[in-house]
Structures are given as structure tokens and as C-alpha cells.
Amino acid sequence: MEFTIDRDGRPRRVAIVRSHPEQVFDRAGLEALKGWRYQAGPENPTATPALLSVKLDFTLAGGSGEPMPLPAQCG
């Protein structure tokens, strides 16, 4: 997934770059990102919007059939 972090630390303009299996976990990934918040660090003290990409790996847990996102890596 690729997205821009706005000045408030919220992901915006989210795009699914690649998914496998296609479209199976896309909605769950988008929902997960809605709850993410970022804080400006020393390399970006003025909170300038930034482009980020992340890979999410999903696993089914609890027998409910609901996917749970697990952050894999940031890039």
C-alpha cells in the first residue's frame, strides 16, 4: 500500500499497489490504515506531508474468519 501522511499524521490518498490474492484483503488493509497515526520525527520536524509505502501481511485468527493486519515492513 502506498499513501501520503498529512500534517496531522493521518494516511491520505491510499492506493493498493499490489495484493495477493487480488482484492481478498484490500478492504481490510484500507480499514486498518484508517486507524494509523504518525508523529513527525527529528528528520521531519515541521510535519511536511510524506509519501510512504508499507506491506501488510494478514493471518486469520480466532476462528472468526476476520483478517487481522500485521505490519511487515515500512519503506
VMD Tcl script that draws the C-alpha trace (Angstrom):
set ca {
  {0.00 0.00 0.00}
  {1.17 3.48 -0.73}
  {-0.11 6.66 0.89}
  {0.69 10.20 1.94}
  {0.98 11.16 5.61}
  {-0.69 14.54 6.08}
  {0.40 17.23 8.58}
  {-1.88 15.68 11.23}
  {-0.19 12.29 10.85}
  {-3.10 10.60 9.08}
  {-2.74 8.41 5.97}
  {-4.33 10.04 2.89}
  {-4.57 9.14 -0.82}
  {-4.17 5.46 -0.06}
  {-3.51 3.20 -3.04}
  {-3.27 -0.57 -3.24}
  {-0.04 -1.13 -5.17}
  {-0.18 -4.93 -5.20}
  {-2.24 -7.59 -3.46}
  {-2.16 -11.35 -3.43}
  {-4.60 -12.94 -3.68}
  {-6.02 -9.98 -5.60}
  {-8.70 -7.96 -3.77}
  {-9.13 -10.53 -0.98}
  {-7.66 -8.36 1.81}
  {-7.80 -4.92 0.16}
  {-10.75 -3.68 2.20}
  {-9.23 -4.94 5.46}
  {-5.96 -3.16 4.61}
  {-7.75 0.11 3.91}
  {-9.71 -0.19 7.16}
  {-6.52 -0.88 9.13}
  {-4.83 2.23 7.75}
  {-7.73 4.42 8.89}
  {-6.61 3.87 12.48}
  {-2.92 4.60 11.91}
  {-1.34 7.86 13.14}
  {2.20 9.08 12.64}
  {4.21 11.66 14.58}
  {6.81 13.91 13.00}
  {10.33 12.83 13.90}
  {13.63 14.69 14.01}
  {14.10 14.24 10.26}
  {10.75 16.00 9.59}
  {10.19 18.47 12.49}
  {7.74 20.65 10.54}
  {5.46 17.68 9.75}
  {5.77 18.08 6.00}
  {3.49 15.58 4.21}
  {5.43 12.49 3.15}
  {4.88 9.55 0.82}
  {5.10 6.11 2.46}
  {4.66 2.54 1.36}
  {4.02 -0.46 3.58}
  {3.49 -4.15 3.08}
  {0.76 -5.74 5.19}
  {0.70 -9.48 5.81}
  {-2.58 -10.95 7.03}
  {-3.34 -14.00 9.11}
  {-6.71 -15.42 10.13}
  {-7.03 -15.69 13.88}
  {-9.61 -16.65 16.46}
  {-11.72 -18.69 14.08}
  {-13.93 -15.67 13.34}
  {-12.79 -15.51 9.74}
  {-11.92 -11.84 10.18}
  {-8.47 -10.94 8.81}
  {-6.02 -9.22 11.13}
  {-3.32 -6.99 9.61}
  {0.26 -7.44 10.73}
  {2.69 -4.70 9.68}
  {5.53 -6.38 7.80}
  {7.88 -3.55 6.89}
  {7.96 0.13 6.09}
  {9.78 1.51 3.14}
}
mol new
graphics top color blue
foreach p $ca { graphics top sphere $p radius 0.5 }
foreach p [lrange $ca 0 end-1] q [lrange $ca 1 end] { graphics top cylinder $p $q radius 0.2 }
display resetview
